[in-house]
Amino acid sequence: MRWMVVLLLGVLAAQAYGKNTDAHTVMVYGGQDGPGWAITTELPAGWNKDCCTYAKAIGVNLVLYQGEWTGKPERVMVLNVWPAKLPTLAAEVDEDRQHYLQSDTHGKAEAFAVTNPRAITCQGVLYRGSDHIDDAVVFCDPGKATGVRYSWSMTVNETDPNRQALLATFKRVVEQSGYMKYEKPAPSTAAK
């Protein structure tokens, strides 16, 4: 039954966003301990997705990666979804920026511009580490009524020859991400 719900949500997401249902759409959903949610995006050509093995092992909701899973953070797109706790998206970004710059006192933070055509408010930061490893992080808020916020992130070596192409692919994934309310099935009441 659960696979039918996921399939239905995938079809509805593709129709709602005007996508061809043959496109490689990725969906992950959750909210067992809070508001139900589903996040969709397009899977880039040549990339793999995982929500249930590698993602769970590192405590996130979804990972997108190329080739074989190595467990290394570089070149992996990571989706995190959490119940909204801070009052605004800007507060989420400020807290993350402050934590990063305290951890790497010689690191730098600059804007990473994204535009989500689904009218989801997103704000991005490109952290340039003193170790020459950069982290692109984009926080998104699908609205106060949803009760959740989410972020996409990806780590890229400053000297990676494919750095610009990877960041462009990451940006497309973020910009194509969408939110849907996930209706949890009602508990069954078996007749006695």
N, C-alpha and C positions, 0 to 999 in steps of 0.2 A: 504493500500500500504506500509506503514511504517513497519509493521510486516513482510512483504515479504522481505524487504531489510535486516532486522535484521536476519531473518532465513537464507537467502542466505549468509550473511557475516559469520554466525555461521558455516554453512556447509563448506564454503571456508576456514575458519580458521582451522577447524578440518582436512581438507585435506592438507592444507599447512603445518601443523605441524605434520602430520603423525599420528594423533589421530584417535581412533575409534569414529565414530559419535555417538555411544551410551554413550560415556563418558560424565560426567557432566561438560560441558564447560560453562563458564560464559563469557558474553560479555557485555561491556558497551561502548557507543560511544557518541561523542559530538563534539564540535567545532563550535557552532552556531556563536560565536563572533571571530573566528580565524580559524586556520587550522583544518580541519576535521580529527578525529582520532577514532580508535576503539582499546580497550585493551581487550584481552582475557586471561583467566587462567582456571585452573581446580578447581571446587568447591570440597573441601574436603568432604568426607562422613560424614553425620550428621550435616553439616553446612548449613545455609540459606544465601540467597543473597538478597540484596535490592539496587536498584539504584534510586528509584523514590519516596519513602516515607520517610524512616528514613535517608537515605543518603542526600536527599535534605534538610531535616530539620536541619542537622548539617553542611551543606555546603560542602559536598564532593561528589565524583562521584559514589562510590560503597562502601558498607559495607558487610562483611561476618561475620556471628555470629552463635553461637550455641544456641539452645533452643528458648525461647521467647526474643524479643527485650526488653532490660531494659533501654536503653538510657545511661547506664554507659559505660565508655570507655574501661574498662578492658575486655580482651579476644575478642576484636572486631578488625578485619582486615579492614583497611581503605585504599582506593585508591583515590588519588588526581591527577588530570591531569591539567596542566596549560601551557599557551604559554611561551616558553623559553624566559627569559629576561636576565639572567646572561650569561656571555660568555662561561662558561664551567660547566660541571657536578660537578667538584671539587669545584667550587665557590658556587654552590648551597649547597653542603654538608658543606663547611666551614661556610657559613652564618647561616645555621641551627644549627651547633655545637656551634657557638659563641652565638647565641640567647639562646640556652638551658643552656649553662654554665653561662651566665649572670643571667638567671632566677633562677637557682639553683647553687649557688656558691660552695656548697659542693658536687654537683653531679659529676659524672665521665662519660667520653665518651670513648668507645673502639670499635675497628673494629668488624663488624658483617659480616662475609664472605658469599657471595653468588656468584653463577655462573649461568648465564642465557644461556642455550643452544641455544637460538635464536640469539646469537651474539649481544644482546643488552647490552650496557655498564651499569653496576649497581654498586653502592657503598653503603655499609651498615654501620650503626652506632648503637651500643647498648648503650643507655643512662641509667646509673644506678643512679636513683634519691636518694637524701638524705632522702626522705620519704619512701624508700624501694619499690618504684614503678618504674619498668623499662619500657623503650620505645624502641622497635626495629623499626628503620626507614631505609628504603632502597630507594635511589634515582636512577632513571633509565633514560637514554638518548637514545631514539631510533634513533638518528642521527640528525644532524643539519638541513637537508633538511625537516624533519618532522615539525619543528617549535614548538614542544612540548617537555615537560619532564613530568615524573610522579613519584610518590612515593607511596610506600606501608608502612603502619605503624601498630603497634599493641602494646598495653599497657598490661603488665603482672605484677602482684604482685610478688615481690621477694620471698615470702613464699608460693606461689601457688604450691600445690603438683604436678600439671600437667605442671609446667612451662617449663620443657625441651621438653615435647611432643608438647606443644603449639608453642614454638619457632621453633621446627622442622617442624610442619605443616605450619607455617607462611613462613618459608624458602622455602618449596616446592611450595607454592602458588606464591611467588615472582619469583622463578626460572622457573616456568611454564608460567609466564605472557609473552604475546607477543603483538606487536603493528601491526596495519594495518592502512593504509590510508583510511579514510572514505570519499567517494565521495558524496558530498551534491547534492541532486537532483536539476537540473536546474529549475529556475523559469518558471512556465508555462506561455505561451503567448497565451491567448485565442483570437481567431479570432473575430473581431467585425462584 
